[in-house]
Amino acid sequence: MNDIAIAIKDIIVKNSLKAICADEINENTSLIDLGFDSIRIVEMIFELESMFEIVMEDEDIDMEAFARFGPLEELIARKVEARSMEQ
């Protein structure tokens, strides 16, 4: 598992309304089932932007990307890679 996945899982565990361990989170884990509503997702976006020094554009923010762990991890990895290529 890569550092991005570990960090995202830690954020999910910290902000989830349901008790869950990071080891239980897989690519199909539903964030909605863990209690992430629109407000929690926005809070998580701010935390992810700060942690990874990225900017989420409006087109990045859709429920499909934030509904499950797998697509979220892919989105963050793409944003981090794009940022590193710009430097």
DRENPA-3360 file (N, C-alpha, C; in nm, 2 decimals, always signed):
BEGIN
1 = MNDIAIAI = +0.08/-0.12/+0.00/+0.00/+0.00/+0.00/+0.09/+0.12/+0.00 ~ +0.05/+0.22/-0.08/+0.13/+0.34/-0.09/+0.10/+0.45/+0.02 ~ +0.18/+0.55/+0.03/+0.16/+0.65/+0.13/+0.04/+0.73/+0.12 ~ +0.00/+0.75/-0.01/-0.13/+0.83/-0.03/-0.25/+0.75/+0.02 ~ -0.25/+0.62/-0.01/-0.36/+0.54/+0.04/-0.37/+0.53/+0.19 ~ -0.25/+0.52/+0.25/-0.25/+0.52/+0.40/-0.30/+0.65/+0.46 ~ -0.26/+0.76/+0.40/-0.30/+0.89/+0.45/-0.45/+0.91/+0.44 ~ -0.50/+0.87/+0.32/-0.64/+0.89/+0.30/-0.72/+0.80/+0.39;
9 = KDIIVKNS = -0.68/+0.68/+0.41/-0.75/+0.59/+0.51/-0.75/+0.65/+0.65 ~ -0.64/+0.71/+0.69/-0.63/+0.77/+0.82/-0.73/+0.88/+0.83 ~ -0.75/+0.96/+0.73/-0.85/+1.07/+0.73/-0.99/+1.01/+0.74 ~ -1.01/+0.91/+0.66/-1.14/+0.84/+0.66/-1.18/+0.79/+0.80 ~ -1.08/+0.72/+0.86/-1.10/+0.66/+1.00/-1.13/+0.77/+1.10 ~ -1.05/+0.88/+1.09/-1.07/+0.99/+1.18/-1.20/+1.06/+1.17 ~ -1.26/+1.07/+1.05/-1.38/+1.15/+1.02/-1.50/+1.07/+1.01 ~ -1.49/+0.93/+1.01/-1.61/+0.85/+0.99/-1.70/+0.85/+1.11;
17 = LKAICADE = -1.83/+0.84/+1.09/-1.92/+0.84/+1.20/-1.93/+0.70/+1.25 ~ -1.88/+0.60/+1.18/-1.89/+0.46/+1.22/-1.74/+0.41/+1.26 ~ -1.73/+0.33/+1.36/-1.60/+0.28/+1.40/-1.55/+0.18/+1.29 ~ -1.43/+0.21/+1.24/-1.37/+0.13/+1.14/-1.22/+0.14/+1.15 ~ -1.15/+0.04/+1.12/-1.00/+0.04/+1.12/-0.96/+0.06/+0.97 ~ -0.84/+0.12/+0.96/-0.79/+0.15/+0.83/-0.77/+0.02/+0.75 ~ -0.74/-0.09/+0.81/-0.72/-0.22/+0.75/-0.85/-0.27/+0.68 ~ -0.97/-0.23/+0.73/-1.09/-0.27/+0.68/-1.14/-0.19/+0.55;
25 = INENTSLI = -1.07/-0.09/+0.52/-1.10/-0.01/+0.41/-1.04/-0.06/+0.28 ~ -1.12/-0.09/+0.18/-1.07/-0.13/+0.05/-1.12/-0.05/-0.06 ~ -1.09/-0.08/-0.18/-1.13/+0.01/-0.29/-1.28/+0.03/-0.31 ~ -1.36/-0.07/-0.26/-1.50/-0.07/-0.27/-1.57/-0.01/-0.15 ~ -1.50/+0.03/-0.05/-1.56/+0.08/+0.08/-1.64/+0.21/+0.05 ~ -1.76/+0.21/+0.09/-1.85/+0.32/+0.06/-1.83/+0.42/+0.17 ~ -1.80/+0.54/+0.13/-1.78/+0.65/+0.23/-1.92/+0.69/+0.28 ~ -2.02/+0.68/+0.20/-2.16/+0.71/+0.24/-2.20/+0.62/+0.35;
33 = DLGFDSIR = -2.17/+0.49/+0.34/-2.21/+0.40/+0.45/-2.13/+0.43/+0.58 ~ -2.02/+0.49/+0.57/-1.94/+0.53/+0.69/-1.99/+0.66/+0.75 ~ -2.09/+0.72/+0.69/-2.15/+0.84/+0.75/-2.10/+0.97/+0.68 ~ -2.03/+0.96/+0.57/-1.99/+1.09/+0.50/-2.10/+1.15/+0.42 ~ -2.15/+1.26/+0.48/-2.25/+1.34/+0.40/-2.18/+1.45/+0.33 ~ -2.25/+1.54/+0.27/-2.18/+1.64/+0.19/-2.09/+1.73/+0.27 ~ -2.13/+1.76/+0.39/-2.05/+1.85/+0.48/-1.92/+1.78/+0.52 ~ -1.93/+1.65/+0.56/-1.81/+1.57/+0.59/-1.72/+1.56/+0.47;
41 = IVEMIFEL = -1.78/+1.54/+0.35/-1.69/+1.53/+0.23/-1.62/+1.66/+0.20 ~ -1.69/+1.77/+0.22/-1.62/+1.90/+0.20/-1.51/+1.92/+0.30 ~ -1.53/+1.89/+0.42/-1.43/+1.89/+0.53/-1.31/+1.81/+0.49 ~ -1.34/+1.69/+0.44/-1.23/+1.59/+0.40/-1.16/+1.65/+0.28 ~ -1.23/+1.72/+0.18/-1.16/+1.78/+0.07/-1.06/+1.88/+0.12 ~ -1.10/+1.97/+0.21/-1.01/+2.07/+0.27/-0.88/+2.00/+0.33 ~ -0.91/+1.90/+0.40/-0.80/+1.82/+0.47/-0.70/+1.76/+0.37 ~ -0.76/+1.70/+0.26/-0.68/+1.64/+0.16/-0.60/+1.75/+0.08;
49 = ESMFEIVM = -0.66/+1.86/+0.05/-0.59/+1.97/-0.02/-0.47/+2.01/+0.07 ~ -0.49/+2.03/+0.19/-0.39/+2.08/+0.28/-0.28/+1.97/+0.30 ~ -0.31/+1.85/+0.32/-0.22/+1.74/+0.34/-0.13/+1.72/+0.22 ~ -0.19/+1.72/+0.10/-0.12/+1.68/-0.02/-0.08/+1.80/-0.10 ~ -0.11/+1.92/-0.05/-0.07/+2.05/-0.12/-0.13/+2.05/-0.27 ~ -0.26/+2.01/-0.28/-0.32/+2.01/-0.41/-0.44/+2.10/-0.40 ~ -0.50/+2.12/-0.52/-0.62/+2.20/-0.53/-0.73/+2.12/-0.60 ~ -0.84/+2.10/-0.54/-0.95/+2.03/-0.61/-1.03/+2.13/-0.69;
57 = EDEDIDME = -1.04/+2.11/-0.81/-1.12/+2.19/-0.90/-1.27/+2.15/-0.90 ~ -1.36/+2.24/-0.94/-1.50/+2.20/-0.94/-1.53/+2.07/-1.01 ~ -1.46/+2.05/-1.12/-1.49/+1.93/-1.20/-1.43/+1.80/-1.13 ~ -1.35/+1.82/-1.04/-1.30/+1.70/-0.96/-1.40/+1.65/-0.86 ~ -1.48/+1.74/-0.82/-1.57/+1.71/-0.70/-1.71/+1.66/-0.76 ~ -1.72/+1.53/-0.76/-1.85/+1.47/-0.79/-1.87/+1.35/-0.70 ~ -1.99/+1.31/-0.68/-2.02/+1.21/-0.59/-1.95/+1.07/-0.62 ~ -1.93/+1.05/-0.75/-1.87/+0.92/-0.79/-1.73/+0.91/-0.74;
65 = AFARFGPL = -1.66/+1.02/-0.75/-1.52/+1.02/-0.70/-1.51/+1.01/-0.55 ~ -1.61/+1.06/-0.48/-1.61/+1.06/-0.33/-1.70/+0.96/-0.27 ~ -1.76/+0.87/-0.35/-1.86/+0.77/-0.29/-1.78/+0.65/-0.24 ~ -1.67/+0.62/-0.30/-1.60/+0.50/-0.26/-1.45/+0.53/-0.24 ~ -1.38/+0.45/-0.17/-1.23/+0.48/-0.14/-1.15/+0.47/-0.27 ~ -1.17/+0.37/-0.35/-1.09/+0.34/-0.47/-1.09/+0.47/-0.56 ~ -1.20/+0.52/-0.61/-1.20/+0.64/-0.70/-1.14/+0.76/-0.63 ~ -1.16/+0.77/-0.50/-1.10/+0.88/-0.42/-0.95/+0.87/-0.42;
73 = EELIARKV = -0.90/+0.76/-0.40/-0.75/+0.74/-0.40/-0.69/+0.77/-0.54 ~ -0.76/+0.72/-0.64/-0.71/+0.75/-0.78/-0.71/+0.90/-0.81 ~ -0.81/+0.97/-0.77/-0.82/+1.11/-0.79/-0.71/+1.18/-0.72 ~ -0.68/+1.15/-0.59/-0.58/+1.22/-0.52/-0.44/+1.18/-0.58 ~ -0.42/+1.06/-0.61/-0.29/+1.02/-0.67/-0.27/+1.10/-0.80 ~ -0.37/+1.12/-0.89/-0.36/+1.19/-1.01/-0.32/+1.34/-0.98 ~ -0.39/+1.40/-0.88/-0.36/+1.54/-0.84/-0.22/+1.55/-0.79 ~ -0.18/+1.46/-0.71/-0.04/+1.47/-0.65/+0.06/+1.45/-0.76;
81 = EARSMEQ = +0.04/+1.36/-0.85/+0.13/+1.34/-0.97/+0.14/+1.47/-1.05 ~ +0.02/+1.53/-1.08/+0.02/+1.65/-1.16/+0.09/+1.76/-1.09 ~ +0.08/+1.77/-0.96/+0.14/+1.88/-0.89/+0.30/+1.86/-0.89 ~ +0.34/+1.73/-0.88/+0.48/+1.71/-0.88/+0.54/+1.73/-1.02 ~ +0.47/+1.71/-1.12/+0.51/+1.74/-1.26/+0.53/+1.89/-1.29 ~ +0.45/+1.97/-1.22/+0.45/+2.12/-1.23/+0.57/+2.18/-1.17 ~ +0.63/+2.11/-1.07/+0.74/+2.17/-0.99/+0.87/+2.15/-1.06;
% end
